[in-house]
Every structure is written in structure tokens, then in C-alpha cells.
Amino acid sequence: MSENSQVTRLLARRFSQPGERGRIVFWRDDKKQYADVVETLVGERTTDEILREVELITPEIGDENDRRYIPFTVRYRMFHEQPNQKILVYLTEPDPAVQDNWLLDLELAYGPTFTMDKLAVTLTETLPEASADTRNEWLEVMKRVPKFFDSEERAKRFAKRLNVHDDVTDFQAKMIATLLQLKDDRHSMQDIWAELLTQYSQGDDSGITAIERMGLSMFHWTGTRRIYRFDVDTDAGNEPTVKDFVLWLFQLAWNGFSDGRNAVSAYANIIRDWDDWYKNIDMRTVLQNLSENAVEELHLSTRIADMSVEELADRDLFRDVDEMIVNKLFERLGSQSITDDQVQRIINGRKQKLWYAEYADQYECIAAASRLRAVLAECGELVSTVSSPEQGMKLYAEKLYKADGAYRRYVLAWHRANPDAVSVDDDLQSAYEAYQQDLGQAWQKQVDTLSQWKFIDMDAQTNFYEREIAPTLKAGRKIAVIISDALRYEVAQELSERIDRESRFSTKLNMQYSVLPSYTQLGMAALLPHGSLEFDSKDRLYVLADGRSTKGIEARDAILSAVGGKAIRYDDLTKLKVSEIKELYKSCNVLYVYHNHIDATGDAEKTELETVDACEKTFKELGEVVKKLASGNVHNMIITADHGFLYQDRDLDGTEWLSEQPKGDAVWVRKRRFSIGSNLAPGRAFVTFNAAQIGMDDARNEGISIQVPNSIMRLRMQGAGVKYVHGGAALQEIVVPVLHVSKGRSAADDVRPVEFTILQRTDRLSSRQLTVEFFQNEPVGGKIRARTVLAGLWGRDTAGNDVLISNETPVAFDLLGQEKSERHVTATLMLTSDAERFNGTNIELRLREKTDGSNVLVMLDQKARYFFKQGVVADDAGFFD
């Protein structure tokens, strides 16, 4: 487009405005750039239809004695002679003094004055129509940085950001935001530096280069110094670099935003922005990338290596910190020079740190290892208190199971982390094996007192159906039974806790003692409705219930059909639609669901090392099947097992093998942990019972007897795994769960976040820092889940907008302590420079929290009000608007 065409287009746009705004236009061309052609731009000679109707007046070009050009005559002509005529007033002299400008009132009334100066054109034709004073201020900035406006496309993008109230600081900040291509509503120092840091972390200096090239460097660095208190020495005449800022930032953050010269509150603005970057997923990655070079540039690696675990515990920023904490914690675990409380506190404190995710497996392994050591010590002291079979069984169900659960979780964590701390693993494996042996021997003393496999006032697996199912059916209610093969009691305990954390579901865990031998075929038979049990003469491993086979799903379904029940495999159930589950459940009184993952994994020599992983998968599968059954109108369920198991994750030593083998008239079945035969010969290494003593029939008088190795001993034999075993009389094998699961219909059964209270100690604030105390009203656990809220101080401006005027710090309510004194939490807030405009007003402590399943923050009802009165120096110059 030619220059004259552009003038024509712009003039036509001005004269197209409605009313008086489009009737008269003043054009000042003090350089007389268009004096020779102006007569061709309007009137009969123009090519534009709109401008054909426009008459040209040139007061400063004609003879000064010519009355046509006297200002009064011009005014008279405009408003009396030709009140409807469109007129272009073309002025070629510089603006006269105000007192000499007889047309000033008209220029202002019909402004802005038309001009073809590039910057002025951009100001009048592209940027928003602000007040005359504001436009003059903008133009002064534009004259200092004209290169920015060389690009019409960039000027248009810039114009979209502006509003008529922007001052020169906002104006320049939005210029930088345009260069960095930030979102249209983003131009704060925080936004600008977030982009510059992101670019720098990627080796890209295009942003800062553009700022420098456009002449905005001084503005940017002056603002950075003023707002962030950024202070680095540079050579005379040189501006700092992004690298200077990065190193200053990480040095300051490493020192807790204290430089020894200024109070922490002096850095409230950068603390606020750092916290926001830290909480942003994308910016956390940027900070990680920057920290990799910063730790070297600041020469901190040696210093970090020399610090103790306690000194490093609250430190952040650098990978070296987490690397060193992990190494030193393993060392302290190995030397047993740190308590479990210390370990758990340190690791819990790391969870929000910059590099935690990359070291999560290592930290979880350390936490599990430390917890195992502590639990083994606690349970080890209880072993000697076992005083009777019944008391021993109850003690296991109440406390001793924790050692097996801690060991399982430790092995799982060790497998995932695969750390180099082999000596720690050796010590813990040995400690667990020693504990198992001690418990096994203590329990064996009680088993040796038994004349039959029966415990006083203890629920027996053989009575499961009559005790748990029959009364329910008699009351006219339905029930589902989920039998998970080898669901050990401690695994069921954790499953119970997991289900309890689900809304509308509640659980109650009981125990029963299993049949002996504690193996699958006998345990499964015992859980069915029956009057008597006997070994199948065709295959002594299998069992008959009232003379009927219990082998396989079809046989069990046939037995259940007699009481209006049905049986189904877990795999088949998961394939059913909800409507099909409803029909299935509707068609029976009791539904048995058979699940098998732990035993299928542990019993196979090739996969027995995956036993702990199988337990994890079982949590997931049983949780899903519970929900699926509930969606099919199953509201009452029992999860139980046929038996438990013994497991250790490394090879057995010689002390855990029996040197003897079972003997008798016949040995029909021989496994690692039990044997079935005829008239098996009693021996000191075995517990031996006949059929009657274990509650089974011997209809053919074959002298049926069973034997299990004492304690946790294994029989030597070819094949089959040895690390995962079951069948014996160890507590881990014979204490099996009876987990009642119900789904409620009321909100009372919902999971809810833990409640807390703000403990407001004052209602006045006269400094730039406030420490707030909170009380967590209850321990977390069960349906009371932990929560993390963001605490910040807010003011309300005259327009009714809420403004955050402090850093926003996370406050975690995740305490387990039963004592009130153990559930106090504090948070420290520092006022930013935004607080200045709220001096002498009421401000509020407010709390925000992410909604479940999203990153959307909502304001909570809890708040506290403070009267804020203190002189605060404003240093942001509107940069945060």
C-alpha cells in the first residue's frame, strides 16, 4: 500500500465516524510532508467516495490578510455557514503557545489530531483511545523505543494488551510481554521472569535479546532491582545478565531468602513469585534444569557433602541435596544411629521438595526399612509374652501381624528402588528371619500343648458358613463372599484400610484360625457349607465335603446350589456388565467369588519372588471387585482366605531346613510345610495329628494323619519354591482374615478431609511478617484423609477485587497423633509490596484448596481478620497489576 493510499484510508476512517466526531478533523503536518498533495486527498480529486464530500481548509497556508484564513472566520464557517459540511483543517506549523492557539478548543474537542508521523499514527490509529495526558505519556515512551513499533503486526498484538488506564510502567511491561509472547493478560514481573527463566533453561536467549534490542533493557533491570531487591555487581555501563539473576536467585533461595543484610521480609516479592513457580508443574521442571548448573556455578557440592542429614533435611533446590540425604540415611540406618521417628519426619518433610519425585523410590525404601527395624523391635519384645494358644493368636491379630506387613512393604520398596546399600538389606533380612524364628519357637511351645487342632473361644474356619453366612440368609438378606487364595491377615489389614478410605464403604476385620494343614484345597472346602470333611481317597490332596467333591469351581457351585448359592471365578465376574451382575446376584442368596493371584504367584518357583508384587495387585483387584459388586446392588460382603503364608525374600540358610522326613505306613502327600499319610510316625521335628484331632473324618479307618514341621521349618524336597510356603501351623499361615465390607447409602459413610481450626492469637498486624498457628482437630486415618491448603493474606481494593498481598504457603494437615499437643501446625507469611495500598485497613487470612481430581483452587470458609497498620514502602510501581 502506497503512503498516500494509507493516508486516504486513515482519513476515510476518521470521517466515517458518526456525528460531529466524523465531521471535522484537524491534521497537523508541521514538516509539510503532504502540503503538495493534500488537495488531492479530499474533495473532487480524491478517489475515495467518503472523502469526496470533505472540504479542505488551510488556515496557515493562505495570505494572513485574507479573511478566509482568520481563525474566527474558520470557526464561523464551520458552525454557521456550513454546519453540516465535513471539513479537514490542515495545519502546517508547530503547535503555538496555548494562549496564541485560537483553535485549541476545537482541536481538543475533535481530537485526537490526525498525523502521519509513524509513532503518532500508531498511537492514534492502533492503540486504545486514552486521555490526552495518558496518550502523551505513552508517546514519550514510544519515542524512546521507536524500533518496537516498526512492526505493524507487533503493534497490533501490543494494542490488544493495553487498556486506557495503563500508566507508563504498565505500558513498558506490556511491551516486554508482547516481545515474549505471553498470554494477553500476563505482564507482571513474575510472568516476565517465568518466561525468561524457561528460555534460559533451554539455552534460548531470544527473549532477553529482544528486550535489549528494543531498548527496554534498562526498564526491565530497573524493575527487577526495585521489585525483587535484585543486587549484583556489574561492570560500569553494563546491564546484568539472565545468568546473573539465576545465580542470585538460587543463592538467595539456598540461604532461605536471607543474605545477612536484609530481613527475609525484604524479599517478600521474590518469595511470593518463587512459591508460585515452585507450585507450577511446568516451572518446577524449569527450576530443576536451572539448578543443575547453579549448584556447580555456586560451588555448593562440597558444602552439601559436608553437611549432616539433620542440616540437609530442610534444604532444597539441588539434586545433590537429595542424593546426599539418601546416602547418609542409608549410612545411618546401617549404623543404627537414627530413630524411626527422625527418619519418617525427614522423609515426610522432603515430599514437597523440588527433587522428591526423582528420589521417591529411594525415600520410600528408606522409610520402609526404618519402619521395619522399629516394628521388629516392638514386636520382638512381645514374643516372650505369648502365654497360651489363644492369647498368642489374639496377640498376632492385634499387634504381631505388623512385623509381617512391615517386611512385605520393605521388600516391595527395596525391589522398586534397588539401592546399593546391600549391608542394610542383609541386616534387615537377618533381623526378620531371626524374628520369625523367635516367634515360631514361642508359638511352637503353645502348639505343643494342644491335644487337638482347636482353640477355646476362637472362631474356626470350619465353622465359617454356619457362623457368618447362615444367620444372614436366615434373616432374609443376601451376601457375597470373596475368597482370595493366600490373603494373609496382614494383607487383609491393609486392604481394610484402603477400602475404608473409599466413600460410602466401611469395613470391620475379624480373624479365624484355619484348618490344619493350612493349604488351599482343605481351606477352600472348609469355607463351604458342610457337615463333615474328609480327604478324597482318589487324590488325598483334595477334600470331600459331606462326601461331595470340592475340587474346582463347578463342584463348589454344586455344593452352594443346595443353599441357594452360586460360585464364580474372579476373572469371569470382571467380564460381566453391571446389569449382568445384578441379575446374577438376584438369582441367588449367597455368591462366592474365587480370586487367586497371591497363591498362584508364590506357589510357582519361577515367580515366588514376585509375591509382594502380587499382594499389591491383589489390593487393586479386590478393590475393583468390591466396587463392581456394589454397583450390582451387593451391599454386604465378606472377604476371606483359605490360608496365609510364610515368605522371606532371600535364600534360606541351613537352620530353616528339616533334616528329617515324614515316615509311616504311607505318605500320600508331601509338601514343604505339611504331609498327609497313614499312621505317620510322631517325631520331635513335627506336629502330628490324626484325622479326628483336626476335625476330619476317617471313614475307612485308614489311620489318616497329618504332620507339619515345627515352627517355620521346611521339608527338603525337589522342585517347588521355598521362599513362599504355607500348610504349617505358623501364625502367619493359620490366622486368616474375615473382612466384613458394607456399602452405606448416607453421606456419613463418605471419606472427608480432616478438620482444622485457625488459632488466632492477635487481630492486629504491624510488621511485614505473620506466623499463624493451626490446630488439626483430629488424627488422619480411615475415612479422615489428610489435606494440604494454601494460606495467604488478602486485601480488598476499592473496586471490590480480592488481592493476594503475601506469599501463599502450603499447610499440610496429615498428623496421626492422638494427643492434641501433637497436632499443631504453623505457617509464616510475608507481606509483598502490594500490601502498601491496604495499610490502615482490615486484611484477611484466607485458605485455598484444590478440588478433588483437579487443579482448580477454591476458597475455604475458614478465615481470620487483622487490622494492618504499618509503613510499607511501595516498590512495584504497578508492575503486579
Sequence and secondary structure as in RCSB ss.txt:
>XXXX:A:sequence
MSENSQVTRLLARRFSQPGERGRIVFWRDDKKQYADVVETLVGERTTDEILREVELITPEIGDENDRRYIPFTVR
YRMFHEQPNQKILVYLTEPDPAVQDNWLLDLELAYGPTFTMDKLAVTLTETLPEASADTRNEWLEVMKRVPKFFD
SEERAKRFAKRLNVHDDVTDFQAKMIATLLQLKDDRHSMQDIWAELLTQYSQGDDSGITAIERMGLSMFHWTGTR
RIYRFDVDTDAGNEPTVKDFVLWLFQLAWNGFSDGRNAVSAYANIIRDWDDWYKNIDMRTVLQNLSENAVEELHL
STRIADMSVEELADRDLFRDVDEMIVNKLFERLGSQSITDDQVQRIINGRKQKLWYAEYADQYECIAAASRLRAV
LAECGELVSTVSSPEQGMKLYAEKLYKADGAYRRYVLAWHRANPDAVSVDDDLQSAYEAYQQDLGQAWQKQVDTL
SQWKFIDMDAQTNFYEREIAPTLKAGRKIAVIISDALRYEVAQELSERIDRESRFSTKLNMQYSVLPSYTQLGMA
ALLPHGSLEFDSKDRLYVLADGRSTKGIEARDAILSAVGGKAIRYDDLTKLKVSEIKELYKSCNVLYVYHNHIDA
TGDAEKTELETVDACEKTFKELGEVVKKLASGNVHNMIITADHGFLYQDRDLDGTEWLSEQPKGDAVWVRKRRFS
IGSNLAPGRAFVTFNAAQIGMDDARNEGISIQVPNSIMRLRMQGAGVKYVHGGAALQEIVVPVLHVSKGRSAADD
VRPVEFTILQRTDRLSSRQLTVEFFQNEPVGGKIRARTVLAGLWGRDTAGNDVLISNETPVAFDLLGQEKSERHV
TATLMLTSDAERFNGTNIELRLREKTDGSNVLVMLDQKARYFFKQGVVADDAGFFD
>XXXX:A:secstr
  HHHHHHHHHHHHHTSSGGGGTEEEEE TT TTTTTHHHHSGGG S HHHHTEEEE TTTS TT GGGSHHHHH
HIIIIISTT EEEEEE S    GGG TTHHHHHHT S B   HHHHHHHHTS    HHHHHHHHHHHHHSGGGGG
 HHHHHHHHHH  TT  HHHHHHHHHHHHTT  TT  SHHHHHHHHHHHHHTT  HHHHHHHHTT HHHHHHHHH
HHH       TT    HHHHHHHHHHHHHTTS  SSS GGGGHHHHHHHHHHHHSHHHHHHHHHHHHHHHHHTT 
HHHHHHS HHHHTT  S HHHHHHHHHHHHHHHHHT S HHHHHHHHHHHTTSTTHHHHHHHHHHHHHHHHHHHH
HHHHHHHHTT  SHHHHHHHIIIIIHHHHHHHHHHHHHHHHH  S HHHHHHHHHHHHHHHHHHHHHHHHHHTT 
SSS  TT  BGGGHIIIIIHHHHHTT  EEEEEETT  HHHHHHHHHHHHTSTTEEEEEEEEE  SS  HHHHHH
HTSS S EEEETTEEEEEEETTEE  HHHHHHHHHHTTTEEEEEHHHHHTS HHHHHHHHHT SEEEEEE SHHH
HHTSTTTGGGHHHHHHHHHHHHHHHHHHHHHTT  EEEEE S   EE SS   GGGB S    SSEEEEE SS E
EEES    TTEEEEETGGGT   TT   EEEEEESTT B   SSS SSEE SS  HHHHEEEEEEEEE SSGGGS
 EE  EEEE   SEE SSEEEEEEEE S  BTTEE EEEEEEEEEE TTS EEE B  EEEEE    SSGGG EE
EEEEEB GGGGGGTTEEEEEEEEEE TTS  EEEEEEEEEEEE       STTTT 
